[in-house]
């Protein structure tokens, strides 16, 4: 949407970006054998 012509009115002054909720499960699986 942000790359389309319909987004011409968006200034970015109040654009909230949310990264998501909890981390994906594959990150824990990829580091299961890693020493801390």
N, C-alpha and C positions, 0 to 999 in steps of 0.2 A: 504494500500500500504506500509506503513512504517514497518509493521510487516512481509512483504514477503521477499523472497530471492532477489527479483528484487531491493530492496532498500539498498542493501549492499554497494553501492557506496556513499550513503548520509552520510555526516560527521556531519551535524547539524550546521556547522559554519555559513551558510547563509540561514537558514531555517526560512522563515517568516510565522508566524501563525497569521491569522486574525480571530478575534472573531465574526465577523458578522457586521451587520448594526445597525439598531435601536432595542431597547429592544422588546421582544415579548409582544403582547397586554395582555396576561393573567397575566402578572405581575401587570399591572395597575388595572385589574379587581380584583385581589386577595387582593389588598390593598385599595380598593375604600372606605371602611367604617372605615379605620384606622385613628385615630386622629394624627395630626402632632405636 
